Amino acid sequence: MSRIEHEPTALGEAVRQLRAQKGLTQQELAASLDVPQSWVSNIEGARRRLGVLEALEVCEALGCSVADLLEEYERRHRAGK
């Protein structure tokens, strides 16, 4: 898998991990973002890429920083290599 192909997978896994750490369901996260549950599922499943502004909103909803998301992404990305 190329780096470009791997990035949305690792980022989606990072969102999933942070959401789980907060004890939230996809539905609860979606409600706080005012998006359908399928949007969260698509991000976590790497069927949709997460934009920068969306990442900021997700982090705010999860009560974490973008640095937290990127640190989790880096762990996932390195583990996927």
C-alpha positions in Angstrom: 0.0 0.0 0.0 1.4 3.4 -0.9 1.7 6.2 1.6 -1.1 8.1 0.0 -3.4 5.0 0.1 -2.4 4.4 3.8 -3.0 7.9 5.1 -6.9 7.9 5.2 -6.8 4.4 6.8 -4.5 5.4 9.6 -6.3 8.7 10.1 -9.7 6.9 10.3 -8.3 4.5 12.8 -6.9 7.4 14.8 -10.4 9.0 14.9 -11.9 5.6 15.9 -9.3 5.1 18.7 -9.8 8.6 20.1 -13.6 8.2 20.0 -13.4 4.9 21.8 -11.1 6.4 24.4 -13.8 9.0 25.1 -16.5 6.3 25.4 -18.5 7.7 22.5 -20.4 5.7 19.9 -20.3 6.8 16.3 -23.9 8.0 16.7 -23.0 10.2 19.7 -20.0 11.7 17.8 -22.1 12.3 14.7 -24.8 14.0 16.8 -22.3 16.4 18.3 -21.0 17.2 14.8 -24.5 17.5 13.4 -23.7 14.9 10.7 -25.2 11.5 9.9 -23.6 8.5 11.6 -22.6 7.2 8.2 -20.3 10.2 7.9 -18.3 9.1 11.0 -18.4 5.5 9.8 -17.0 6.6 6.4 -14.2 8.6 8.0 -13.3 5.7 10.3 -13.5 3.2 7.5 -11.3 5.3 5.2 -14.1 5.6 2.6 -14.0 9.4 3.0 -11.0 11.7 3.6 -11.1 14.0 6.5 -10.4 17.7 5.6 -8.4 20.0 7.8 -11.5 22.0 9.0 -13.4 18.8 9.5 -10.5 17.4 11.6 -10.6 20.5 13.8 -14.3 20.0 14.3 -13.9 16.3 15.1 -11.1 17.1 17.6 -13.3 19.7 19.3 -16.2 17.2 19.5 -13.8 14.6 21.0 -12.3 17.1 23.4 -8.8 16.5 22.1 -6.3 18.6 20.2 -5.2 18.2 16.6 -1.8 17.2 18.1 -3.5 14.3 19.8 -5.1 13.2 16.6 -1.8 13.5 14.7 0.1 11.6 17.4 -2.4 8.8 17.2 -2.3 8.9 13.4 1.5 8.6 13.5 1.3 5.6 15.8 -1.2 4.0 13.4 0.8 5.0 10.3 4.1 3.6 11.6 2.3 0.4 12.7 0.9 -0.1 9.2 4.3 0.0 7.5 
